[in-house]
Amino acid sequence: MALLRPPALLLALVVSELHCLPWFINVSESQGPGTTIHSFSFNCTAHMPMLELVHVQPPTTFFNQPSLSRWQKIYVGTVTLNSLARLDALAVNHYELQLRFTCGNNVTEGPLYVYVYRDPGYSPCSGRFASPAGEIIQVRETVTPGAQLYTLLLPGLELQHAQISINSAQDPPYFPGPFSINGQGWLLAPSQGLKGQAGKVFQLQILVTFGQNRSCHGMLKVKVLPVPSSQISFLGQARNITILDDLAPGSQVVQVRAQGFDVRYEILSPVPCPLFSIGREDGVVRTTAPLELAQAWGTAVTRLQVKAYERLRPWASVDLDLTVNVRSVNRWPPRCLPAMLVTEIPETTPVGTVLNTFTCTDPDSPGSTLNYELRFHSPPGPASLCLRGRALEVNATLDCDTPGACFQHAASILVLDGGQPLMTTEVPVLVMVIPVNEFSPACVPHTFRIREDAGPHTLLGSVVGTDKDYPHNSIEYDISGGPTAFSVDRLSGEIHLLGSLDYELQTLYRLTVLVTDQSQDQDPTHRRSGSCTITIEVEDVNDHAPECQPPFQELTIYAPLGRSVEVTKVSCWVPQEPQRLVFSYSIVGGNSQSRFSLQGPILVHNNMLGPPWPEQPHTHELLIRVADAGPSIPHLSATATVIVHLVPWSTSTAATRTRSAAVTSMTTPLLVTDTEAFWQPEPWFVVVLTVTSALFLLALGWLFSRLFQGLAQMLQTPRKPAQALLLNSIQGTEESIEGFMEAPRMEMPQTPSSVMSLLFDGRAQDSRTGRDYLFNTLTGARRWL
């Protein structure tokens, strides 16, 4: 934009041209301190021009006073961001800069509109806070515990719901207590205070999380200072300073230092001071405008009065008078293309690769020979770059695989002309080395042991992966196939048990652990991986008790006097662990007279002990405890019951007439084993059998009741004649045999012919006479045979 909108006003001024100053400027929020907002040129031939920044809306200190430089007959004005600038489009996206241009007696003002637009990839962690050296703050050792030391919340982050935390260790005894950050982004002193910590520097790593899964890191160094003295004074300082008039605006003139606590500096006179400024914290006096004696002789001598005071005690101050003498010098330094070199190269760039060739000329003496010097700033000293003539080349192998080796090489090319006095031009150079993922990660095979009774989530150990690429611990872990009983933590490599183990089913597991690197190349998809085998041995735990077969024995033995008899052998084993064969045996009950002993699993009856010997059969109920032996714990046991029926063995004695000698006849003892077999059905079978039997008995009862009912009806249906005949047949008479013989003949004639025609359907025998007869069940008639 132009400072003057109406052309008539422009022509009325001594200023003849005003070029390339747009009214609207778009600036990304990612632009940092020192960034040039815009440059513009104009003519002012008769006077020494001045360009000032009157005010900024909304008020801010992000913009420096415009600088002026002269090239031939044209003046170039530049608006830049100062060291405190932190642009944030979410906080403020529009600034209005009111500029004032003075050329002789003509003064003109005009606005410059700066629009700040969002940069999605911009990280708000910038400046000294995000630099490797970090931000340094100084506090007294007498600071109040929990007091606010520093504000960490950067402009605009509160709108992104930023979260700030300290992710570095604060372990005693070096730290008296932990520093903390509250919700407003304030760094607070430890609750124990900092008394006695003077001279220490506490380094804090800060993690800032904001937006959608975005974060950045920064560093704060808290330097603890002793209790300040009550005196403040300037150190030995030269009062007269001589400088050349070719110093560019912003060049350092001198640095003043005062002794005291947290000292600040300011210029008391002249006010305003158009040519010089002083750093409020570092005391560096710099130029703010061109010091060309040919244009303005009033710049030859400037007397400055500088005040130094303590920030916390402004009344403790001291003044210093400085005289700055400006001397005329050779006018124009060399000019170079490019004026600044910023480039990126991979760490695998070969030695001798040319990064750029500089072309410089001397406006005062075209075609003259210029000298080039390479100066390193970060890291200092000889580095991986070199200057051969005008060409900047790679001097040594670039390596990003060791901590701190992958630098941003900040340097400058110093170009010197051959005039008097000597004129120089400095070309800033920034070479950023990009890491390349060159090596595959690896891990060492390892063997872990775990008890089979270990519970889920038990930690077995950690897989340690290494990578020659830096950072060396940026590795992810995963299990390739294999059993699902174990898992590995993706970031830490810790191996955990997921389920349960059984030594009898599986004693050995082999896991193939994959290690994959991450964030070690500019291309996030370029990743390398390796693997190793982790062996897991399951340790046996005694979790099954032995079993004896049979668990109950009943035996009968004959026990001769003076001899030991083997009763039985206890047979026990562990069905789940057939390899376990070592057991211990002991009698825990029923051996009241200690007549029985165990020889391993063999039960022995010892009748060699003294009297009294049993004379009658006796029964012993022995309880034998069988426990597993060996190093496995706990020791589990089972009990077997042995009932022994002990029968004393009798002796026979024979006597002869010739000699009296007792001959004892001993026979081989007879071992009788009586094994009772019994059947113990399943409970369900007993229930089914009971129900079936009940149903069968009910059916059988019903059948008998029906039969008895039918028989009763049949006995009630015969007629009276039949009943009379049946009664006669039962009772009989006391007549002779002849009477019985005539009875049929007497009855026969009386019987109707119809009855004689009936069929006899039964046959019986008379109980008195024993004669057989036929009878009709319906009529009761009978016929003797």
C-alpha positions in Angstrom: 0.0 0.0 0.0 1.1 3.6 -0.3 1.5 5.8 2.6 -0.4 8.6 0.8 -3.6 7.7 -1.0 -4.4 11.0 -2.8 -1.8 11.6 -5.6 -2.0 15.3 -5.0 -0.7 15.0 -1.5 2.2 12.9 -2.7 3.3 15.5 -5.2 3.1 18.2 -2.6 5.8 16.6 -0.6 9.5 16.6 -1.1 9.1 12.8 -1.4 9.2 12.1 -5.1 8.3 8.3 -5.0 6.8 5.9 -2.7 6.8 2.4 -4.1 5.6 -1.1 -3.3 3.8 -0.4 0.0 0.4 -2.2 -0.2 -2.4 -1.2 2.1 -3.0 -4.9 3.1 -0.4 -7.5 4.1 -1.1 -11.2 4.8 1.3 -12.8 7.3 1.3 -16.4 8.5 1.1 -17.0 12.3 4.2 -19.2 11.9 6.5 -16.1 11.2 8.9 -15.7 14.1 11.0 -12.9 15.6 13.1 -11.0 13.1 10.8 -11.7 10.2 10.5 -8.9 7.6 6.8 -8.0 7.3 7.4 -5.8 4.2 10.1 -3.5 2.6 9.4 -0.4 0.5 11.5 2.3 -1.2 11.2 6.0 -1.6 13.2 9.1 -2.5 14.1 12.1 -0.2 16.9 14.0 -1.9 17.1 17.2 0.1 16.8 16.0 3.7 17.5 13.1 6.1 14.3 11.1 6.1 12.7 9.4 9.1 10.2 6.6 9.2 8.4 5.9 12.5 5.8 3.5 13.9 3.4 5.7 15.8 1.1 3.1 17.3 -0.4 -0.3 16.7 -4.0 -1.4 17.2 -4.7 -3.5 19.1 -1.7 -2.4 21.3 1.2 -4.8 21.1 5.0 -4.8 21.1 5.4 -7.4 18.4 6.6 -4.9 15.8 10.0 -3.1 15.7 10.4 0.5 14.8 10.9 0.6 11.0 14.5 0.7 9.8 16.0 2.8 7.0 18.9 2.0 4.8 20.2 3.8 1.7 21.1 2.3 -1.6 22.5 4.9 -4.0 19.8 7.6 -3.9 16.9 5.4 -2.8 15.9 4.8 0.8 14.5 1.4 1.8 12.2 1.1 4.8 11.7 -2.3 6.5 9.0 -3.3 9.0 10.1 -6.4 11.1 8.8 -8.5 14.0 10.7 -8.1 17.3 12.1 -10.8 19.6 8.9 -11.0 21.6 6.6 -11.5 18.6 4.2 -14.5 18.9 1.6 -14.3 16.2 -1.6 -16.3 16.8 -4.5 -16.0 14.3 -6.9 -17.5 16.9 -6.0 -14.7 19.4 -5.6 -11.6 17.1 -5.8 -11.9 13.3 -5.7 -8.2 12.4 -3.2 -5.4 13.3 -3.3 -1.8 12.1 0.2 -0.1 12.1 0.2 3.7 11.9 3.4 4.8 10.1 4.8 8.4 10.0 7.1 9.5 7.3 9.2 12.6 7.7 11.2 14.2 4.9 12.5 17.6 6.0 9.5 19.7 7.1 6.9 17.4 5.4 5.3 14.8 7.7 2.8 12.3 6.4 1.0 9.4 8.2 -0.7 6.3 6.9 -2.0 2.9 8.0 -0.6 -0.5 7.2 -3.0 -3.3 7.7 -1.5 -6.7 8.7 -3.8 -9.8 8.5 -2.6 -12.9 10.3 -3.8 -16.2 8.9 -3.8 -19.6 10.4 -1.1 -22.1 9.6 -2.3 -25.7 10.4 1.2 -27.1 10.7 2.5 -24.3 12.9 3.7 -25.2 16.4 3.4 -22.4 19.0 6.5 -23.5 20.8 9.1 -21.2 19.3 11.8 -18.8 20.2 14.1 -19.5 23.1 11.5 -21.7 24.8 11.7 -24.3 22.0 15.4 -23.9 21.3 17.9 -26.5 22.5 19.3 -24.0 25.1 15.8 -23.3 26.4 14.4 -20.2 28.2 16.4 -19.1 31.3 14.6 -17.5 34.2 16.3 -16.2 37.3 14.7 -16.2 40.8 15.9 -15.5 44.2 16.5 -18.2 46.7 14.1 -16.3 49.1 11.2 -16.7 46.7 7.9 -17.5 48.4 7.0 -21.2 48.2 4.4 -21.8 45.5 5.0 -18.3 44.0 4.5 -17.7 40.3 7.8 -17.8 38.5 6.9 -17.8 34.8 3.9 -17.8 32.5 4.0 -20.7 30.1 0.7 -20.4 28.4 1.5 -18.9 25.0 -0.8 -16.4 23.3 -3.9 -18.2 21.8 -3.3 -21.5 23.3 -6.0 -20.9 25.9 -8.5 -21.0 23.0 -7.1 -24.4 22.0 -7.6 -25.9 25.5 -3.8 -26.3 25.8 -2.5 -28.6 28.5 1.0 -28.0 29.8 2.9 -30.4 32.0 6.5 -31.1 33.2 7.7 -34.5 31.8 11.2 -34.5 33.2 12.4 -36.0 36.5 12.5 -33.9 39.6 14.2 -36.3 41.9 15.7 -35.4 45.2 18.2 -34.5 46.6 19.1 -32.1 43.7 15.5 -30.9 43.6 14.2 -29.6 46.9 10.7 -30.4 45.7 8.8 -30.5 42.4 8.0 -27.4 40.3 4.3 -27.4 39.1 2.2 -25.8 36.4 -1.4 -24.7 37.2 -4.3 -24.5 34.8 -3.5 -20.9 33.9 0.0 -21.9 32.6 1.9 -20.5 35.5 5.1 -22.1 36.6 5.0 -22.3 40.4 7.9 -22.6 42.8 8.2 -25.8 44.9 6.1 -25.9 48.1 9.4 -26.4 50.0 10.8 -23.1 48.7 14.3 -22.6 47.2 16.1 -21.6 50.4 19.7 -22.8 50.3 19.6 -23.6 46.5 21.5 -20.6 45.4 23.8 -21.3 42.4 21.7 -24.3 41.2 20.1 -24.4 37.7 17.0 -26.6 37.5 16.3 -27.8 34.0 12.6 -28.6 33.2 11.3 -30.3 30.1 7.9 -28.9 29.2 5.2 -30.7 27.1 2.5 -28.6 25.5 -0.5 -30.4 24.1 -3.1 -28.5 22.1 -5.5 -28.8 19.3 -6.3 -32.3 17.9 -3.4 -34.6 19.0 -0.8 -31.8 18.5 2.0 -31.2 20.9 5.4 -29.6 21.1 8.2 -29.5 23.6 10.2 -26.7 25.2 12.7 -26.2 28.0 12.9 -23.9 31.0 16.0 -23.4 33.1 15.4 -21.9 36.5 18.5 -20.3 37.9 18.5 -19.6 41.6 20.3 -16.5 42.7 21.5 -15.6 46.1 20.0 -12.8 48.1 20.9 -9.6 46.3 23.0 -6.9 47.9 21.5 -3.5 48.6 24.1 -1.7 46.3 23.9 -1.3 42.5 26.7 0.1 40.4 28.1 0.0 36.9 31.2 -2.1 36.3 34.3 -0.6 34.7 32.9 1.0 31.6 34.4 3.3 28.9 32.6 6.6 28.8 33.6 7.5 25.2 32.7 5.3 22.3 33.7 5.7 18.7 31.8 4.0 15.9 31.6 4.2 12.1 28.7 5.8 10.3 28.2 2.8 8.2 26.6 0.8 11.0 23.2 -0.6 9.9 20.2 0.0 12.1 20.2 -2.6 14.9 24.0 -2.9 15.1 25.6 -3.2 18.5 27.4 -0.1 19.7 28.4 -1.0 23.3 27.1 -3.1 26.2 26.9 -1.6 29.6 26.8 -3.8 32.7 25.7 -3.0 36.3 26.1 -5.0 39.4 22.9 -5.9 41.2 20.0 -8.3 41.3 17.7 -8.6 38.1 19.0 -5.3 36.7 17.1 -3.4 34.0 18.4 -0.6 31.7 16.9 2.5 30.0 18.0 5.7 28.3 17.1 8.8 30.3 18.3 11.3 27.7 17.8 12.3 25.1 14.1 11.4 25.0 13.1 10.5 22.5 16.3 9.0 21.3 16.1 8.6 17.5 19.5 7.1 16.8 20.1 4.6 19.7 18.2 2.2 21.8 19.3 0.0 24.8 18.3 -3.6 25.6 16.1 -3.5 28.7 17.6 -6.7 30.0 21.1 -7.1 28.4 22.2 -3.4 28.4 23.2 -3.6 24.7 23.2 -0.2 23.0 22.2 -0.5 19.4 21.6 1.9 16.5 18.0 2.5 15.4 18.6 4.6 12.3 21.3 5.1 9.6 24.3 7.3 10.9 25.3 8.9 7.7 27.3 12.0 8.4 27.0 13.2 4.8 23.2 13.5 5.3 23.0 14.6 8.9 26.0 16.1 10.7 24.1 16.2 14.0 24.8 12.5 14.4 28.5 13.0 14.8 28.3 13.2 18.6 25.6 11.9 20.8 25.5 12.1 24.6 23.5 9.3 26.3 22.5 9.1 29.9 21.8 5.4 30.8 20.0 4.4 34.0 20.4 0.9 35.6 17.9 -0.2 38.3 16.7 -3.4 39.9 13.4 -4.7 38.6 12.0 -5.5 42.0 13.4 -2.3 43.6 13.2 0.4 41.0 14.4 3.0 43.5 17.8 1.2 43.7 19.3 2.8 40.5 22.5 4.4 39.1 23.2 6.6 36.1 26.0 6.4 33.5 26.9 9.1 30.9 28.1 7.8 27.5 29.4 9.8 24.6 29.0 8.2 21.2 31.3 9.6 18.4 30.4 8.7 14.8 33.2 8.6 12.2 32.7 8.6 8.5 33.8 5.5 6.6 33.7 3.8 3.2 30.1 3.9 2.0 28.9 0.6 0.5 29.6 -2.9 1.6 29.6 -5.8 -0.9 26.3 -7.1 -2.1 25.7 -10.9 -2.5 23.3 -13.2 -4.1 21.7 -15.0 -2.5 21.5 -12.7 0.5 20.5 -15.6 2.7 20.9 -19.3 2.3 18.5 -21.8 4.0 18.6 -25.4 2.8 18.0 -28.9 3.9 20.2 -31.9 3.2 19.9 -35.6 4.2 22.5 -37.0 6.6 23.7 -39.3 3.8 24.9 -36.4 1.6 28.4 -37.3 0.2 31.4 -35.3 1.2 32.2 -32.7 -1.4 28.6 -31.9 -2.4 28.2 -28.2 -3.4 25.4 -26.7 -1.5 25.5 -23.2 -3.1 27.8 -20.8 -4.9 27.7 -17.2 -3.8 28.0 -14.3 -6.2 29.1 -11.0 -4.6 30.0 -7.6 -6.0 31.4 -4.3 -4.5 29.3 -1.3 -5.4 32.2 1.0 -4.6 34.7 -0.9 -6.8 33.0 -3.1 -9.4 35.2 -6.0 -10.5 37.4 -5.9 -7.4 38.5 -9.1 -5.7 36.5 -10.0 -2.6 37.5 -12.3 0.2 35.1 -14.9 1.7 35.2 -16.3 5.2 33.0 -19.0 6.7 32.0 -18.4 10.3 30.2 -20.9 12.4 27.6 -20.0 15.0 25.8 -23.2 16.0 27.5 -25.5 16.6 30.7 -23.4 17.1 34.0 -24.4 15.7 34.9 -26.5 12.7 31.9 -28.4 11.5 30.7 -30.4 8.5 30.7 -27.5 6.1 33.6 -25.7 4.4 34.0 -22.9 1.9 36.1 -23.4 -1.2 36.3 -20.1 -3.0 32.7 -19.0 -3.4 31.3 -22.5 -3.1 29.8 -23.9 0.2 30.5 -27.7 0.3 29.9 -30.6 2.7 33.2 -31.1 4.5 32.7 -34.3 6.5 30.3 -37.2 6.9 27.0 -36.0 8.4 25.7 -38.2 11.2 22.4 -37.9 13.1 22.8 -41.2 15.0 24.5 -39.9 18.1 22.8 -37.5 20.6 23.2 -33.9 19.6 25.0 -34.8 16.3 22.1 -33.9 14.0 22.5 -30.1 14.0 21.0 -27.2 12.3 24.3 -25.7 11.1 24.0 -22.0 11.5 26.8 -20.1 9.9 27.5 -17.0 7.9 29.6 -16.1 4.9 31.6 -12.9 5.7 32.5 -11.1 2.5 35.3 -8.4 2.7 36.2 -5.8 0.1 39.7 -4.3 -0.3 38.7 -0.7 0.3 39.7 1.7 3.2 38.2 1.2 5.7 37.4 -2.4 5.1 33.8 -3.1 4.3 32.1 -6.4 4.9 28.8 -8.2 4.2 27.5 -11.1 6.1 25.3 -13.7 4.4 23.4 -15.9 6.9 23.5 -19.6 6.2 21.3 -22.2 7.8 21.8 -25.8 6.8 19.4 -28.3 8.4 20.5 -31.9 8.3 17.6 -34.3 7.9 17.8 -37.7 9.6 17.6 -40.8 7.4 16.5 -44.2 8.6 19.6 -46.2 7.8 19.6 -49.1 10.2 17.2 -51.8 11.3 16.4 -52.2 15.0 17.4 -55.3 16.8 16.8 -57.0 20.2 18.8 -59.6 22.1 17.2 -63.1 22.6 16.5 -63.7 26.2 15.1 -66.5 28.4 12.5 -65.8 31.1 11.3 -68.2 33.8 7.8 -68.2 35.3 6.0 -70.4 37.8 3.0 -72.2 36.4 0.8 -70.8 39.2 1.5 -67.2 38.2 -1.6 -65.1 37.8 -2.7 -63.0 34.8 -0.9 -59.7 34.1 2.3 -61.1 35.8 5.4 -59.2 34.5 8.0 -61.6 33.2 10.6 -59.0 32.1 11.3 -56.6 29.2 12.6 -56.9 25.7 15.3 -54.3 25.1 15.5 -53.1 21.5 18.3 -51.0 20.2 18.6 -49.0 17.0 21.7 -47.3 15.7 19.5 -44.5 14.3 18.9 -41.6 16.7 16.8 -41.6 18.9 17.9 -45.1 19.8 14.8 -45.9 21.9 12.1 -44.9 19.5 11.0 -48.5 19.0 7.6 -50.3 19.0 7.2 -53.9 20.1 4.8 -56.6 18.9 4.5 -60.4 19.0 4.5 -62.1 15.6 2.0 -65.0 15.7 2.8 -67.6 18.4 0.8 -68.3 21.5 -1.8 -65.9 22.9 -0.9 -66.5 26.5 1.6 -63.6 26.5 1.5 -60.0 25.4 4.2 -57.3 24.9 3.7 -53.6 25.7 3.9 -51.6 22.5 6.2 -48.9 23.9 8.1 -50.3 26.9 8.6 -53.9 25.6 7.4 -55.4 28.9 6.1 -59.0 28.5 3.0 -59.9 30.6 1.1 -63.1 31.1 -2.4 -63.0 29.8 -3.9 -66.4 30.9 -3.0 -69.4 33.0 -0.1 -71.9 32.6 0.1 -75.6 33.1 3.5 -77.3 33.4 2.0 -80.7 32.5 0.5 -79.4 29.2 3.4 -77.2 28.0 6.7 -76.4 29.6 8.3 -74.1 27.0 7.1 -71.1 24.9 9.0 -69.3 22.2 7.8 -65.8 21.2 9.0 -63.9 18.1 9.1 -60.3 19.1 9.1 -57.7 16.3 10.9 -54.4 16.9 10.0 -51.5 14.5 11.5 -48.1 14.6 9.5 -44.9 14.3 10.0 -41.2 13.7 13.6 -41.7 12.5 13.1 -40.4 8.9 11.5 -37.4 7.3 9.2 -39.8 5.5 7.0 -41.3 8.4 6.2 -44.4 6.2 9.9 -45.3 5.9 10.3 -47.7 8.8 12.6 -50.7 9.5 12.0 -53.7 11.7 13.9 -56.6 13.2 13.0 -59.5 15.5 14.4 -61.8 18.2 13.2 -65.0 19.9 12.2 -64.8 23.5 12.1 -68.2 25.4 9.8 -68.6 28.3 10.3 -71.6 30.6 7.5 -72.7 32.8 8.6 -73.8 36.3 6.8 -76.8 37.8 4.7 -76.2 40.9 3.5 -79.1 43.0 -0.3 -78.8 42.5 -1.5 -82.4 42.4 -1.7 -84.7 45.4 -0.7 -88.4 45.1 -3.4 -91.1 44.8 -3.2 -94.6 46.2 -4.8 -97.6 44.6 -6.6 -99.1 46.3 -7.2 -96.4 48.9 -8.6 -99.1 51.3 -7.2 -102.6 52.0 -8.3 -105.3 54.5 -5.8 -108.1 55.0 -5.5 -111.2 57.3 -2.0 -112.4 58.2 -0.5 -115.0 60.5 2.3 -113.6 62.6 4.9 -116.1 63.9 7.0 -115.1 66.9 10.4 -113.8 66.3 9.9 -113.0 62.6 8.9 -110.0 60.5 6.2 -110.4 58.0 5.6 -108.3 54.9 1.9 -107.2 55.0 1.4 -105.3 51.8 2.8 -102.7 49.5 1.2 -99.3 49.2 1.0 -98.3 45.5 0.6 -94.6 44.9 1.3 -92.2 42.0 0.2 -88.8 40.6 -2.0 -89.4 37.6 -1.4 -85.8 36.2 2.4 -86.2 36.7 3.4 -89.8 36.0 7.0 -88.8 36.0 6.8 -88.0 39.7 7.9 -91.2 41.4 9.5 -90.2 44.7 7.2 -90.3 47.8 7.7 -90.4 51.5 5.6 -92.9 53.6 4.7 -92.7 57.3 2.2 -94.4 59.6 0.1 -91.7 61.2 -2.5 -93.8 63.0 -3.4 -97.2 64.4 0.2 -98.3 65.3 -0.2 -97.9 69.0 2.3 -100.7 69.9 4.7 -99.9 67.1 4.3 -103.5 65.8 4.2 -102.2 62.2 6.8 -100.3 60.3 7.4 -99.0 56.7 10.3 -99.9 54.5 9.6 -97.5 51.7 6.1 -98.4 50.4 6.2 -101.8 52.0 4.2 -102.3 55.3 6.0 -104.8 57.6 4.7 -106.5 60.8 7.5 -107.0 63.3 6.9 -109.8 65.8 10.5 -109.8 67.0 9.8 -107.3 69.8 9.5 -108.5 73.4 6.3 -109.7 75.1 3.5 -109.4 75.5 2.7 -111.3 72.3 -0.9 -111.5 71.2 -2.6 -114.7 72.0 -5.9 -113.9 70.4 -6.6 -112.6 66.9 -6.5 -108.8 66.8 -7.4 -106.2 64.2 -5.3 -103.1 63.5 -6.6 -100.2 61.4 -3.5 -98.4 60.1 -3.5 -94.9 58.5 -0.5 -94.5 56.1 0.3 -90.9 54.9 1.9 -90.7 51.5 3.5 -87.4 50.6 5.4 -86.3 47.5 9.1 -85.6 48.0 11.6 -83.5 46.2 12.4 -79.8 45.8 8.9 -78.8 44.6 6.7 -77.0 47.2 4.2 -77.3 48.7 4.3 -81.0 49.6 0.9 -82.6 49.1 -0.1 -85.9 50.6 -2.8 -88.6 50.6 -3.9 -91.2 53.2 -4.3 -94.9 52.6 -6.2 -97.1 55.1 -5.0 -100.7 55.7 -7.0 -103.0 58.1 -4.9 -105.9 59.2 -6.5 -108.9 61.0 -3.6 -110.4 62.9 -3.8 -114.1 63.8 -1.1 -115.4 66.2 0.8 -118.4 64.9 0.5 -121.5 67.3 3.5 -123.8 67.9 3.5 -127.6 68.5 5.8 -129.4 70.9 6.6 -133.1 70.7 8.2 -135.2 73.6 9.9 -138.5 73.4 11.0 -141.0 76.1 14.7 -141.0 75.3 15.3 -137.3 75.5 13.3 -134.4 76.6 13.7 -131.8 74.1 11.3 -129.3 72.8 11.0 -129.2 69.1 9.3 -126.2 67.7 7.8 -126.7 64.3 7.5 -123.5 62.3 5.6 -123.4 59.0 5.6 -120.8 56.4 3.1 -118.1 57.3 0.0 -117.9 55.1 -1.0 -114.5 53.8 -4.6 -114.3 53.1 -5.9 -111.3 51.2 -9.6 -110.7 51.3 -10.7 -108.1 48.8 -14.3 -107.1 49.0 -15.7 -105.8 45.7 -18.6 -103.5 45.9 -20.6 -101.6 43.4 -21.4 -98.0 43.9 -23.8 -96.8 41.3 -24.1 -93.3 40.1 -26.7 -91.1 41.9 -28.8 -90.7 38.8 -29.0 -94.5 38.4 -30.3 -94.9 41.9 -33.0 -92.3 41.3 -34.1 -94.0 38.0 -34.1 -97.5 39.7 -36.2 -96.2 42.6 -38.8 -94.6 40.4 -39.0 -97.6 38.1 -39.5 -100.0 41.1 -42.3 -97.8 42.5 -44.1 -97.8 39.2 -43.7 -101.6 38.9 -45.2 -102.2 42.4 -48.1 -99.9 41.7 -48.9 -101.8 38.4 -48.6 -105.2 40.2 -50.9 -104.1 43.0 -53.5 -102.9 40.5 -53.3 -106.2 38.6 -53.9 -108.3 41.8 -56.8 -106.1 42.8 -58.5 -106.8 39.5 -57.9 -110.5 39.8 -59.4 -110.6 43.3 -62.5 -108.6 42.2 -63.2 -111.1 39.3 -62.8 -114.1 41.6 -65.2 -112.6 44.2 -67.9 -112.1 41.5 -67.5 -115.6 40.2 -67.9 -117.1 43.7 -71.2 -115.1 44.3 -72.9 -116.2 41.0 -73.7 -120.0 41.5 -77.5 -121.0 42.0 -79.0 -122.6 45.1 -79.1 -126.2 43.8 -75.5 -126.0 43.0 -74.8 -124.6 46.4 -76.7 -127.4 48.1 -74.8 -130.0 46.1 -71.6 -128.4 46.9 -72.5 -128.3 50.6 -73.4 -132.0 50.5 -70.1 -132.9 48.8 -68.2 -131.0 51.6 -70.1 -132.2 54.6 -70.8 -135.9 53.7 -72.8 -138.4 55.9 -72.1 -141.1 58.3 -73.6 -143.7 56.0 -71.8 -146.7 54.9 -70.1 -147.2 51.7 -73.2 -148.7 50.1 -75.2 -145.6 50.9 -72.7 -143.6 49.0 -72.8 -146.1 46.2 -76.6 -145.8 46.0 -76.8 -142.1 46.2 -76.1 -141.5 42.5 -78.7 -144.0 41.6 -81.2 -142.2 43.8 -80.3 -138.8 42.4 -80.2 -139.7 38.9 -83.8 -140.5 38.3 -84.8 -137.2 40.0 -82.5 -135.2 37.7 -84.3 -133.7 34.7 -83.2 -134.7 31.3 -82.1 -131.1 30.6 -79.5 -131.2 33.3 -78.2 -134.5 32.1 -77.6 -133.0 28.8 -75.3 -130.3 30.3 -71.6 -130.6 29.9 -69.4 -131.0 33.0 -66.6 -128.5 32.8 -64.7 -129.5 36.0 -63.1 -132.4 37.7 -62.3 -132.9 41.4 -61.6 -135.6 44.0 -63.7 -136.2 47.1 -61.8 -135.5 50.2 -63.3 -138.4 52.2 -63.6 -141.2 49.7 -60.9 -140.2 47.3 -63.2 -140.8 44.4 -63.0 -138.5 41.3 -66.1 -136.7 39.9 -67.0 -134.3 37.2 -69.0 -131.1 38.0 -70.6 -128.2 36.4 -69.5 -124.9 37.7 -72.9 -123.2 36.8 -75.4 -125.7 38.2 -73.3 -127.5 40.7 -74.2 -130.9 39.3 -71.6 -133.6 39.4 -71.0 -137.0 38.1 -69.0 -139.7 39.9 -66.4 -141.6 38.0 
